[in-house]
Each structure stands twice: as C-alpha cells, then as structure tokens.
Amino acid sequence: MFLFPEHQERYEQFIKQDKTHPKDRERQALLYVLAGCQDLGERADLFYDFNDRLIRPENFNQVDLTSGTRSLLELAYNLYNNYPCRTAVDLFASLDELNKQLAVEAIKIRFGLEQV
C-alpha cells in the first residue's frame, strides 16, 4: 500500500503530528497523498495546518507545482472535505503511473476500502 519506505515513515509522522483519529479517513487520505508525493511532503506545512488541523487552499496557487503534483493536491483536498476540483478524468490525465497508484490508494482509504 505504501509506495516506498519513506512514504510510510512520513505518513506515520504526519498522523502523529496531526493526532489523527484512527477513524478519520478524510485526513488519512489527505495525509497519505501528502506523504507519498515528495514535492508535497517536503512542503506539507504550506498545504495543511497541523496546529489548526485544516487545509490551506490559500497557498494552492502561491507555490509552483507540476501539473501532476497540482492534480494530487486537488484530489487530496477533495477527499478531505469535498474541495472543488476537476473531474477524475482530468486529474488522472496528468499523473504518471506511480502517482496514479498513489491516487487510487488514497481513494480506497477515503472510502474505507483499505485500512492504513
């Protein structure tokens, strides 16, 4: 389920830092995506406020992201709280195979099809 060892380590760090409840699938999916994308994970504080436990969409357009990374962030926000985003077809069109896998696993987490 985790794409590489650092993905799991970063995910567990984010879950601990956020004090995410084990049944909070919305945050688990969000943090799973942030942890699995190096560009997002290294700057997670720009996209998620761990103190107030809220996404930070005001920074969405303030940071230079690749189209694939932007798609992952849109998906993560949408899985978290139904944040408006492009269609699934549009989001997946800019993802490489690894990031498609990341996105699918996040969807599984959000809808309870897979436990982390």
Secondary structure, 3 states (H helix, E strand, C coil): CCCCHHHHHHHHHHHHHHCCCCCCHHHHHHHHHHHHCHHHHCCHHHHEECCCCEECHHHCCCCCCCHHHHHHHHHHHHHHHCCCCCCHHHHHHCCCHHHHHHHHHHHHHHCCCCCC
